[in-house]
Amino acid sequence: MELKNIIYANLHRILHNLTTNGVEFEAFYNALDTDDKKTDLFNLAEEIDSELKEVQKSKLDGIIHTDFTDLLGHLQRFLNNFSIFPANRVSEAIVLIYLINLLNESIDEEVSLDEDYDVSEFALTKLDKEIYQRNYAYHDMSTLKNSMVLLDFSNTSRIATYFAQNSIPKELIIQLLANIGIEQNPLELEQYVLANNEFADKPNQTRSALCIHIVKSGKIIHTPYDYDSNPLVNSNRIVNQEIKYQQFDDSVLILSEYNNQNDILDKYLRIYHLIENFMYKFPLATLEKKYAGNVFSIRDFQRMHDVVSNNEITALKKLFAAICNEDYSATQKFSNFIFNNWTSVHPTIIADKDKIDALLSYLRVENTFDSIDETQIPSFISKLVYAFRNSLVHNRETEFHLTHDSLLNHPQIENTAQLVLEKFIIPTIEEVVYYLIIERNDLVWFTNPTIKLFDEN
């Protein structure tokens, strides 16, 4: 196809349909409910037609049109004021203009618009599942048809920004111009990928290849979910300057790193690390108090090792069992506080109880929402906290793997995991860790700064 037709044919077709000569114009004009709207539409169509004539003149002169400023303004007005116009392809026209401007910047003056280009190897495929990276271009300099371009037609200004910040070679610009605005292929306001047309009927294969290109370039494909709430801490947790909190300096540093994280999954792993720290500190603190400054023997160290070398879920259950016996407030134990938070999940936060039960099943927590009473809270909360941790760090085919996709858009439970994590688990853990650090307790506080290894006198 001649370059001049690649540049102008699709743009001309779309613009012509927006003028008073367009096949849809008269019926739409007559259906408008006010004279002001009719006048606005008519004047706008005439202005577009005038600009179209200038574009056509550039084509006849064999040059690339350069002055699109007024036309872009008219198209944006049309998009804003008459978005329900039949076969509205204004967004495609705007993108075509961006591409023509880019092409003009990337080709030499000696290039003839009569030159033929092969545009048969590419096609635009709509993505059924959107990608967080809205626009992206990969140019394979050795094999052009292995190149890929992602465009988000729902936001043309974002496309323009990407074009301005990322150079796209003329070879890909030409392929895009040939594939946007095709008469038989109107594009929706969605993401499309320009790729080898041999795989046009294999959208999943195309999407997977594109995703690898995107992550390889250091960008992301998932939709992040930020947890930006301040930590939930009982107002009665008063930090007392007279207390030697320095034994928790490492824990406080982890909390600082936790606060620095925005993404909910990253935050959860950070605060789980702190629970894990306390899980091992709990038996150590118990032994340290038992000896109360007396000499530790080798056998004592061996017993200490035996205590802390339990498997993780067992150690976690022991920690939460002890925590649940602590006072959350003057009138409430932690077990009751956690139980009340759990029972408030349904129906206040999650209306469909079956989805909660399905999530617990996916996580291999052998409970249902209704089966849990207050006496089961220590075992339940430890299993749930541990199961969420495993679902993040493990990636076995036989296990539920928690990603941003399954967190927010699971095909069966939708965003149930996100709601349970955000509204129940994280706030509960925050209350626990700040209690353990701020309030003197027998669980994770040491009474002595050193271990006595022998009697000096």
Protein Blocks (a to p, Z undefined) as FASTA:
>chain_A
ZZklmmmmmmmmmmmmmmmkbmklmmmmmmpcbfklmmmmmmmmmmmmmmmmmmmmmmmn
opacfblmlmmmmmmmmmmmmmmgghiaklmmmmmmmmmmmmmmmpcfklcfkbccdfkl
bccdddfbdcfblbdcdddfklmmlpccdddfkbmklmmmmmmmpccdfklmmmmmmmgo
paklccdddddddddfklmmmmklmmmmmmmmmmmnopafbdcdddfbdcdddfklccdf
kbcfklmmmmmmmmmmmmmpmblklmmmmmmmmmmmmmmmmmmmmmmmmnnopacdfklm
mmmmmmmmpcfklmmmmmmmmmmmpcfblmbcfklmmmmmmmmmpmklmmblmlmmmmmm
mnopacdfklpcfklmmmmmmmmmmmmmmmmmpccfkbccddfklmmmcfklommmmmmm
mmmmmmmmmmmmmmmmmpgcfklpcfbfbdcfbdfZZ
